[in-house]
Every structure is written in C-alpha cells, then in structure tokens.
Amino acid sequence: MSKVDTKFHLVHLSAKRAREINDYYAQLGEGLQQHVPPLVSTPSNKALSVALEEIAQDKVIPTEASEEQWQDPLADLEFESTDE
C-alpha cells in the first residue's frame, strides 16, 4: 500500500499488469514479443502474485492520468436528432 495512494489504485494497477503478464505467456509461441515479460522472479507462477511483487519492488511505477490525457469516451460519437 505504500506504493499507491488507494486500495482501488493498487487493485487496478495489479490487475492491469497481471493481464499483461498473461498476454505475454499467451503470445510466447507466436514469436510476436509485443508484451513485457515478468520483471521479477518469484516462486509463484500466478500472474497476479508476480504483478504485486513487481509493484512492491518498484519495477512497475503507478502514475496518475493528467487532465490532458483524459478524453471523454463519448466525444467522438454523433447522435441523431429525435426532433420531428
């Protein structure tokens, strides 16, 4: 918890990194190498445990999205007028 400001942020960060680790192992046989491999060696082979260990060892650093990076997901949608 000392690495992040809230429990939600820790859960979100670790889940995102665990998905990246799972994607890395899934694409190993394809030779694409699009994903970053695990950054620490642990006795556990579970992606979430590896992700939490990476966060604890400062291998994955949490960042906050700035207002400039945030974009309204509905900004690009066009709506039809319902006026008759």
N, C-alpha and C positions, 0 to 999 in steps of 0.2 A: 504494500500500500504506500510505501514511502516514495515510490517512483511515479505515482499518478495522483491526481487530486481527488478523484472519487472512485467508489467501487464500480460504478457503471462504466467509467472510462477504462478501468482495468479489465472488466469483462469484455467490453467492445474490442479493445486492443488485442487481448489474448485470443479471442475468437477469430478475429481477422487474420492474425499471424498463424493460428492453427490451420485455417483454411489454406493459406499459402503453403504451409508445410505439406499438407495432404495433397495439394495440387502438384508440388514438386515430386513427391513419390509416385503420383499417378502418371506423370509425363516422363519418368526416367527411361522407360523402354523406347520411347518415341525419339529420343535424342534432340528434343527441341531446346532444352535448357533455358526456358523462359522464366523460371521461378528460382528464388534464392533458396539454397539448401539450409538445413538447420545450422545455426551459428554456434551451438554448444553441443558437447557430447554428454549425454545423460544415460543412466541405466534404464530409463523408461523409454519405451518406443511409442508412447502416445503423443500425438501432435500437440494437444493442449498442455500437457506437462512440459514438453520441450519449449513451447511458446512462453509459458510462465517463467521457466528458468532463464530464457533469453532476456525477458523483461527484468528479472531480478539481477542479472549480471550486466545490465546496461548495454546489451547487444542490440536491443530494439528500444528506441527512444520515442516516447509518446510526444506528439505535437498537437497543438490546437489549430483548428482551421480558422483562418482570419476571415473577416467580413468580405474581403476582396475575392477569396477563393470560393466562398459560398455562393451558390446560384440557385435561384428559385426553380424547382423542377417543372413548374407549370408555365414558366416564362415563354417557352417556345411553342406552346400549344395554341392553336387557333380554335375559337369557338364559333359555332354558327349562331346567328341571331334567331331568337324564337319569336320575334315580333312578326305579326301577320298583317 
